[in-house]
Amino acid sequence: MINQIGLIMAKNSLKKIKITQIRSVINRTQDQKRTVKALGLRRIRHSVVHNATPQILGMVNKIKHLVQTEEV
């Protein structure tokens, strides 16, 4: 029981990051376009909030020249 509560609290304590697309995906590689789409970004100045997991941070690092990030 205590372990389950600890796991629930650990999941809720994940940091959140706000990702905003600031540059266009026109003339970018297909891989970068797919990464932007997978993050849920649709257009310039569109923002989404995600948990700061290693997978999301890796995706953001891949397209860091197209997005702006900040902690929430």
C-alpha positions in Angstrom: 0.0 0.0 0.0 2.7 2.5 0.9 4.7 1.7 -2.2 1.6 2.3 -4.4 1.1 5.7 -2.8 4.8 6.5 -3.2 4.6 5.6 -6.9 1.5 7.8 -7.4 3.2 10.7 -5.7 6.4 10.2 -7.8 4.3 10.3 -11.0 2.6 13.5 -9.9 5.9 15.2 -9.0 7.2 15.1 -12.6 8.2 18.5 -13.9 6.2 19.9 -16.7 7.6 21.9 -19.6 5.8 24.2 -22.0 6.9 23.8 -25.6 6.2 26.6 -28.1 6.9 26.3 -31.8 8.7 29.5 -32.9 9.9 28.5 -36.4 8.4 26.9 -39.4 8.9 23.2 -40.5 9.1 24.2 -44.1 12.3 23.0 -45.7 13.1 20.8 -42.7 13.9 17.1 -42.8 11.0 14.7 -42.6 12.3 13.4 -39.3 12.0 16.9 -37.8 8.5 17.4 -39.2 7.4 14.1 -37.6 8.9 15.1 -34.3 7.1 18.4 -34.2 3.8 16.6 -35.1 4.4 13.9 -32.4 4.8 16.6 -29.8 1.4 17.9 -30.8 2.6 21.2 -32.3 0.5 22.4 -35.2 1.6 25.9 -36.1 4.0 28.8 -35.1 3.2 30.2 -31.7 1.2 27.0 -30.7 2.1 25.7 -27.3 1.7 22.4 -25.5 2.6 21.2 -22.0 4.2 17.8 -21.5 5.8 16.0 -18.6 9.6 16.4 -18.7 10.4 12.7 -19.4 13.6 11.6 -21.0 11.7 10.8 -24.2 10.1 14.2 -24.5 13.3 16.0 -23.6 15.1 14.0 -26.4 12.5 15.0 -28.9 12.8 18.7 -27.9 16.6 18.4 -28.2 16.2 17.1 -31.7 14.2 20.2 -32.8 15.6 22.8 -30.3 16.2 25.3 -33.2 12.4 25.2 -34.0 10.9 25.5 -30.5 11.2 27.4 -27.3 10.8 25.7 -23.9 10.1 26.8 -20.4 9.3 25.1 -17.1 5.8 25.3 -15.8 
